[in-house]
Amino acid sequence: MSYRLIRPLFFALEAERAHHLSVALLRAMPTPSAPDPDPMLAQTVAGLRFPNPVGLAAGYDKEGLVAHKMHGLGFGFAELGTLTPLPQPGNPQPRLFRLVEDRAVINRMGFNNGGQAAAAERIAKRRRPDGPPIGINIGANKDATDRIADYATGVTCMAPLADYLTVNISSPNTPGLRALQDRAALDQLLGAVMAARGADRTPIFLKVAPDLEPADVEDIAAACLDHGVDALIVSNTTISRPPLRSALAGESGGLSGAPLHDLALARLRDFRRALGDRVPLIGVGGIASAEQAYARLRAGACLIQLYSALVYEGPFLPRRINEGLKALMRRDGFAHVGDLVGIDA
């Protein structure tokens, strides 16, 4: 069935209820057969083999319920979470809003999840070591007295179950969390995270905000190099508000979707200039087409992630993006996706 036919049914529901319904439907349905892997799109990043560069961003599967099924929709990898050490309800509802006229979403969820211990049990049961990579996004509890300790706890708890871990310090919905992007705090955080990882070489990715000044970019880039971060995810949602048409534009929280595109692309270019190819970059924010994914790869991303675009384009968007990427690569004479990474940098 075409998503265009059923989308009005989802849009008739409040956004968070529609989100939970989509997860429930995916849980109940058999896993679709994954597309046949294409060597044009496969590559290795941080020692992990990705069958294609299109990933599911954190936030959709907060609890580790359906990440293992996402390859059937065409994703080359999926990231679940954000998970915190202790369960927390998140911010009061309503906290998720569709800005339909802008093809955007505003959320102020606040790391709502059932905690890492409960998720670990589910993830252990569903994990497929031979499947596409599954990342686990970790954060700190809102009321934690020592947030750096919370991240260290997350590494210890979740590293054995993850193909990679994402240290999320860029959500705007936990007060003060983004202060961990400051250089001194970031050095302390990454030092603790790497110490907690110990001999376990689970790759560590860092997820940053798009709302950064040039000096912030330089400091974060230097910290990534100093501490051996395995990849940098650029970027999370924005607290800025470009011109928007929706009546919901004034809601507080992080803005994602189409209006984030230009800002996220600009920040990716900034980090490519600062880092070159020394740290792999993952491009996120406003990607809804093969052309936009292609531009993000050419700007320096090795992989891309999406989430908000699924609300408007449907669950098989990653398949369409991958097919479109191959068509664009053939048009421009590229035999492999790795050949075009950063060529516009």
N, C-alpha and C positions, 0 to 999 in steps of 0.2 A: 504494500500500500504506500502511495506517495505521502511524504511528510506534509506536503501542502494541504492534503485532505484532512489530516488529523490535527494539524497545528491549531486550528481554532478551538478544538476541544481542550488542549492544554492551556491555551491563552484565556479560556473562560474561567480557569482556576486561578486562585492567588498563586503568586510565583513560587513560593516555597512549597506549597502543596503539589504543584505541578512537578517540581523537581523531585520530590519524594515519590510521586507516582511513576516518573520515568525510571527511577532506580528500581522500584518494585517490579516494574514490567521487565526490565533487563534481568533481574534475578530469577523471575519465573520462566523466562523464555530460554529455549536451548541456545547455546552459544552458536552464533552464525559461523559458517566456515570462513576462515581467514583467506584473504586473497593470496594467490600464489606469489611467493616472494620474487622480486625482480632484482637482479644484481645491479641494475642501474641506480637503485635507490638505497641499497644496503651500505652501511659504513660502520666503522668502529670508533667510538668516542669514549674516553676514560676507561679503555679496556673492555668495554661492553659492545656487543654486536647488536646493532639496531637494524631490523629488516627494512624499515623506511624511516624518513626523518620526521614524520608527523606524530606528535604525542598528545595525550590528554593531559591538560594542566591540572594541578591540585585544585580542590574545591568542589568538584563534582562528586567524587566518591570519597567522602570524608572518613568513612568507617572501614574501608577495605571490603566492601560487599560485592563489587562488580568489576574492579580493575582487571581481574584475570580474564574477563570476557571481552575486553575492549579491542583485542587484536581482531576479533570477528567483525568489528565495524570498520576495520582498515587502519587502526592505529598501530604504529610501530613500537610504541611504548606507552605506559600509563603511569601517572603519579597520583597516589592516594594521599588523603589527609586534607588539612593539617591535623596532626595528632598531638595532644599534650599529655604530660605525665599523668595528670588526674582528670577525671571526667569534669566537664563544665557545660552548662546549658547554652552559653553564648549570650548575645544581647537580646533584649526584649523584641518580640514580634510586633508588627511586621518589620522585616529586616532585609528583604530581597525584593527588588523592584525592576520590572521591565520598562525600559524607555523605548517603546516600539517605534516611534517616529524617528528615533536616532539609532536604531538597531544597537542598543546599548543595554547595560545592566548596571545598577547600583546595588552593592551589598554592604551590609554592616553586620555580618553574621557573628563575628567575635570568636572564632575557633570553637564553635559548638561541636563537641564530640564526646564519645563515651570513654575516652582515655586509652592510653597505650596498651595496658595489660589486656583489656577486653579485645582490642583490635588484633593484638599479637596472636591470640588464639585462633581468630578467624583467618588471618593471613597465612598462618602455618598450615591450616587445612587446605587452603585453596592454592597455595604456591606451586607453580610448575617450573622447576629449574630449567626445563628445555624451552620455555615460552619466551616471548619478547620481554625486555626488561620492565620491571615494576619498581618504581621509585616510591619512597615513603617520605612525605613532607612533615617535618617536626617543628613544633613551636613551644612557647612557654605559656603556662597558665596565667590568666589575667591577674590573680592575686598572689602570684609567687613572690616570695621575699628575695629570692636569688634566681633571676631568670637565666643567667648563664648556667647555673647548676641544673636547671630544667632541661636545657639543651644537651648537656652532658648525659643526663638521665635518658633522654630520648635516643641518643646515639647508642648507649649501652643496651637499651631495651630492644630497639628496632633494627640495628645493624645486621644481626644474624638473619633477618627475614627480608632484607632489602637488597635489590641489585644496586641501588644507589640511595643515599639519603640527601634530602634537601633541607638546609638550614634556612628557615623562613623568618627573616627579620624585617620584612617589608610590608606586612599587613598594616593598613591604617586603622584597623578596628580593635586593636588592643592598645590602650593608651600607653605611650612611651616606648612601644616596641621598636619603632624606627630609629630611636636614639642609639640602638646597637649598631647602626651603620656608621656612627662616628668612629674615627680611626682608633682612638685608645680603647674604646669599648669593643670594637671589632677585633682588635688584636687579642684582647683578653678572651673574647668568645671563641675565636678560632683556635687559640691555644688550648682551651679547655675541650673543645670538640675533638681536635686531633689527638689529644691525650686520652680521651675516653675511647676513641677508636682503637688505640693501641696497635697490636699486631694485626688486628682485623683490617684488611685493606679495602673495605667497602668504600667506594668513591663518595666523596663529599662534594655536593653542589651547594652553592650559595644563591639565594634569591633576593634580588634587590628591587627597590622602588624606582619608578620612572622620574620621580620628583626630586632630582639631584642637581646640584650645582657642579660646574667643572672641577672645583677642588675636591668635591665628594667623589667624583669619578676617579680622579687620580689616587686618592687615598684608598678607595676600595680596591682598585686595580693593584696597588702596591701590596695591600694586605693579602690579596689572593695569591700573589706570587710568593710572598714571604712565608705563607703557611701551607703552600702546596694544595690549594683548593683545586679540585678536579674539573669543575665546570662552573660557569656563572650563568644564572638564569635572569634574563633581562626582558620583561620586567613584570612586577606585580601591578595591581590596580593603581589609579591615580586619584589624589585628593583634589586635583585641579578641576576646573569646570570650563572647558571650551564652550562656545555657543551651542546650546541644545534647544530643541523644539518641544520636548516632552514637558507636560505639566508636573512630572515627577522629578525634574532636574534639580530641584532644591533639596532633595533628600540627602542626608549625610551618609558618608561611607565611601567605599572605593568604586570608582567608575571604570567599567571595562566595556569591551565591544568596539564598534567602529570608531567612536571618537578618540579612543586611546591609540589608534594606529600610528599616527604621525609622531606622537611623543615617544612611544615605545621604539619606533624605528630610529628616531634621532638618538635615543639613549644607547641603542645597540651600536650605532656608528661611533658614538663617543667611546664606548668600551673597546671597540675594535681598534680605534686609533691608539688608545692607551695600552692595550695588551698585545696587539698584533695577533699572531696565532699561538701565543704561549699558553693561553688558557682557552679551552673550547667555550663558545658562547651558545646559549639556547635562546632563541627569539620568541617572545610571547607578547601578545597585546594587539587586538584588533585584526587578527588574521582570519579572513573568511573566504579566501579564494586561492587558487593555484598561483595566480599572478602575484598576490601579496606574499605568499610563502616563498616564491621564487625570488622576489626582491629582498626578503629577509635573509635568505641564504647568500645571495650575492653581496649583501652588506656585511656578512661575516658570521652569521649563525651556522653552526654545524647541524643543528636540529631546531625544530619549531614546536610550539605547543599551542593548543587552542582549547577554549571552553565556551565562552559566551556565544560564539558564532553558532554553536550547535543549537542554541535556543531558536535561532531564526532560520538556519539552513538544514537542520535535521541530523540524525545520527550517522548517516553515511557520507557526511561531508569529507572525512579523511580519505575515503576511497576516491572521491572526485578530485581532491587536491593532488593525490598521488598520481592519478592518471594525467591530470593537467600538468604536473611537474615534468613528467616524462615527455609530453608533447612539446613543452617549452624547451626542454633540453635538446630534443632532436632538432627543433627549429634552429637553435643556436649552436649546434655542433658539439654538445657535451655528451660524452659517453658515460659519465658517472657523476653522481650528485656531488661527490667530494671535489670535483674539478671546478665547480662554480662558487664554492664557499669563499667569500671575501674578495671576489675579483673586482667589485666596485669600491672596495675600501680605499 
